Amino acid sequence: MLSIFIIVGSAPAGHRLLQWLNMPLRENEWTWNIIAAAGTILFGLRWFVQWVYAERIKESKVPAIFWWQSLMGALLLLMYALRQRDLWFALMYVFTFIPYSRNLVLMYRQRSLAQAMVHR
């Protein structure tokens, strides 16, 4: 795991494979710092939300908001990584959408099945 952080930390900003990418408002540093901060805060707060939720129900379960926060935080951080043209930073977030989306699909499918059983 440490090796991933070393590779990511040593990757130069503006990776040549992402030079073609022109994000909107690329030169507006404040906008992109706010996007990065929002993504980091959303991504970090999801653990707090899960903890409070588990304490409230006295059981370890992950609420839908956890996965939505994961999805939105990853999206914002991916946008920021692409704006920075940082290949390794972007690769950290590009595939996280798969498990986050899948967990949401499974949760909503289970809810709809449960509602269908109640209405029988």
Secondary structure as the mmCIF struct_conf table of DSSP 4:
data_model
#
loop_
_struct_conf.conf_type_id
_struct_conf.id
_struct_conf.beg_label_comp_id
_struct_conf.beg_label_asym_id
_struct_conf.beg_label_seq_id
_struct_conf.end_label_comp_id
_struct_conf.end_label_asym_id
_struct_conf.end_label_seq_id
HELX_RH_AL_P HELX_RH_AL_P1 LEU A 2 SER A 10
BEND BEND1 ALA A 11 ALA A 11
HELX_LH_PP_P HELX_LH_PP_P1 PRO A 12 PRO A 12
BEND BEND2 ALA A 13 GLY A 14
HELX_RH_3T_P HELX_RH_3T_P1 ARG A 16 LEU A 18
TURN_TY1_P TURN_TY1_P1 GLN A 19 TRP A 20
TURN_TY1_P TURN_TY1_P2 PRO A 24 GLU A 27
HELX_RH_AL_P HELX_RH_AL_P2 GLU A 29 ILE A 57
TURN_TY1_P TURN_TY1_P3 LYS A 58 LYS A 58
BEND BEND3 GLU A 59 GLU A 59
HELX_RH_AL_P HELX_RH_AL_P3 ALA A 64 GLN A 84
TURN_TY1_P TURN_TY1_P4 ARG A 85 ARG A 85
HELX_RH_AL_P HELX_RH_AL_P4 LEU A 87 VAL A 94
TURN_TY1_P TURN_TY1_P5 PHE A 95 THR A 96
HELX_RH_AL_P HELX_RH_AL_P5 PHE A 97 VAL A 118
TURN_TY1_P TURN_TY1_P6 HIS A 119 HIS A 119
#
